[in-house]
Amino acid sequence: MNEMITVEELEKASHNVQRLAHFIGERRDWILASDAEEAARSLAEAAQSLAAVIARLANSDLSDSLEVRQPARLNPSGRVTEARLTKFADFINQLRQWFSLHDGAALPEGSDRAVRSLQSALAGAVQAIELLLGPASGPGPAESPLVSGDLGPVANVDMAARLVLEDTPARPLLQVFRGVTELTPEAMTMVDEFFAKQGIELKGAERRRFQDKALKWIKGTPEGQVLVVRMSGLSGKAEAYSSYRPKGA
């Protein structure tokens, strides 16, 4: 499926993403709910993936010339919930999958404005999420430990570390044992080594809990995507969270 995308479809997508970006932008100074950090990062990853698809379709990355304007801050402040961010991420992923089906199609004449508006809205959403998440870098030599609102010190982890997990026939990550789907020994080793590089040794029930979580993430990987596991320490402890990116990206 790679027939032409219409200007009307682009404008509709742009309008919906602008609404999403406006909602988050108004709340960029709010506090994330305690369980919402992973959802926020997944939403940012989804928005960046969609922006890459749009840039490929438009045969141009306008990121350097985009004008991103955040809406007025919404007061009084509150908390941004995990459920809301998850719903937004699901919508953006569905939109990306739809655009991906048209990969290779030519955009119609007169679509430049809608494309630019869509890219600007995506950039604004990512920017607002980054503000919600707060500082992601470590303190300088003479600085005190970073704090994120009332969440306490940031844990010392490598937030740039990535574990890419792709289930393929040549290198399966899942196996079935006595009717139960589980991680393969190789997948378990990859996970253990990823944590070990962070100075974290998972043992016993904690290791089993994360293996169950990784199993769920792998089984839920969208078609044409690979699972990317990252580390965060903004909550004050080392935590892993999932995101997805297109194969080969």
Long-range contacts (C-beta under 8 A, 24 or more apart in sequence): 1-101, 1-102, 2-101, 2-102, 2-103, 2-104, 2-105, 3-102, 3-105, 4-102, 4-105, 4-106, 4-107, 4-108, 5-57, 5-99, 5-102, 5-105, 5-107, 5-108, 5-111, 6-108, 7-108, 7-110, 7-111, 7-114, 10-107, 10-111, 10-114, 10-115, 10-118, 11-114, 13-95, 13-99, 13-114, 13-118, 14-114, 14-115, 14-117, 14-118, 14-121, 16-91, 16-95, 17-92, 17-95, 17-118, 17-121, 17-122, 17-125, 18-117, 18-121, 20-88, 20-91, 20-92, 20-121, 20-125, 21-121, 21-122, 21-124, 21-125, 21-128, 22-71, 23-88, 24-80, 24-88, 24-125, 24-128, 24-129, 24-132, 25-70, 25-71, 25-124, 25-125, 25-127, 25-128, 26-71, 26-72, 26-73, 26-74, 27-74, 27-77, 27-78, 27-80, 27-128, 27-132, 28-70, 28-73, 28-127, 28-128, 28-131, 28-132, 29-73, 29-77, 29-131, 30-74, 30-77, 30-78, 30-79, 30-80, 30-132, 31-77, 31-78, 31-79, 31-80, 31-149, 31-150, 32-79, 32-80, 32-132, 32-133, 33-79, 33-80, 33-81, 33-82, 34-235, 35-82, 36-79, 36-80, 36-81, 36-82, 36-85, 37-133, 37-232, 37-234, 37-235, 37-239, 37-241, 38-82, 38-232, 38-239, 38-241, 38-242, 39-82, 39-85, 39-86, 39-89, 40-80, 40-85, 40-129, 40-132, 40-133, 41-129, 41-133, 41-230, 41-232, 41-241, 41-243, 42-85, 42-86, 42-89, 42-241, 42-242, 42-243, 42-244, 43-85, 43-86, 43-88, 43-89, 43-92, 43-125, 43-129, 44-125, 44-126, 44-129, 44-130, 45-228, 45-243, 45-244, 45-245, 46-89, 46-92, 46-93, 46-96, 46-243, 46-244, 47-92, 47-122, 47-125, 47-126, 47-129, 48-122, 48-126, 49-93, 49-96, 49-244, 49-245, 49-246, 49-249, 50-92, 50-95, 50-96, 50-99, 50-122, 51-119, 51-122, 51-123, 51-126, 52-246, 52-249, 53-96, 53-99, 53-100, 53-103, 53-246, 54-99, 54-115, 54-118, 54-119, 54-122, 55-119, 56-103, 57-99, 57-102, 57-103, 57-105, 57-107, 58-107, 58-115, 62-115, 62-116, 62-119, 63-119, 63-123, 66-116, 66-119, 66-120, 66-123, 67-120, 68-120, 68-123, 68-124, 68-127, 69-124, 70-124, 70-127, 70-128, 80-132, 93-222, 93-244, 97-222, 97-223, 97-224, 100-224, 100-246, 133-234, 134-234, 136-234, 148-234, 148-235, 151-234, 151-235, 151-236, 152-236, 153-236, 154-233, 154-234, 154-236, 155-233, 155-234, 155-235, 155-236, 155-237, 155-238, 156-233, 157-198, 157-231, 157-232, 157-233, 157-238, 158-197, 158-198, 158-231, 159-230, 159-231, 159-232, 159-233, 161-194, 161-197, 161-198, 161-230, 161-231, 162-228, 162-229, 162-230, 163-190, 163-191, 163-194, 163-228, 163-229, 163-230, 164-226, 164-227, 164-228, 164-229, 165-190, 165-214, 165-217, 165-218, 165-226, 165-227, 165-228, 165-229, 166-226, 166-227, 166-247, 167-218, 167-221, 173-218, 174-215, 174-218, 174-219, 181-215, 181-219, 182-211, 182-215, 183-211, 183-214, 183-215, 183-218, 187-214, 187-218, 191-229, 194-229, 195-240, 198-231, 198-238, 200-238, 210-240, 213-240, 217-242
